[in-house]
Amino acid sequence: MARPKRFQSLLDLGRGTGLAGALFRPFVTQLVGVDLSAAEIARAEAKGYYNRLVVGNLAAFLTNEIANQTKYDLVVAADVFVYLNDLAPVLAAIARALAPRGIVTFTVETHSGAGVALLPTLRFAHADGYLRDAIAGAGLKLITLGKPPSAPKKWCRLLALWSSPLPAVPVRVRHPEVRVKRASKDERP
């Protein structure tokens, strides 16, 4: 049986009450969360899973992390991007804070048209083409863009923590600087 992947650092954007902290904690050394709501951050802090929690908006937080040259191996944004019209600036900032071989994973609501649509729920839905362009424009490489039913069970359980009124679509992208291949038997130490 393969050992689960362990990350040195994980940034949880739009952290909310910290429900995911219990899931992430066993797989990460440094767990950092940011959210606009001081009340939500206080609830997350009470759970004790995070090494650092910050009250603030994503753009300002990412700007500070970039200025401090902080890098993250994994960035997670579940049920956050539905509140942002233009994902290009935040994805570009995330890419700058992402370590080589780092992974970004996020959920969005989608629609069948083009671009971005404001739904009656006052949440934004992003078209597949828009997502692909924003991801590529940030210098990230798309790994998967799919709907929860086709995702592995563990991913579906994780998504269930952030249930949204409409089905969320998980998206995973990788920092493109490093390509990884499995070493052949002859190359292994």
Buried (B, 14 or more C-beta within 10 A) or exposed (E): EEEEEEBEBBBBBBBBBBBBBEEBBEEBEBBBBBBBBEEBBEBBBEBEBBEEBBBBEBEEBBBBBBEEEBBBBBBBBBBBBBEBEEBBBBBBBBBBBBBEEBBBBBBBBBBEEEEBBEEEEEBBBBBBEBBEBBBBBBBBBBEEBEEBEEBEEEBEEBBEEBEBEEEBBBBBBBBBEEEEEEEEEEEEE
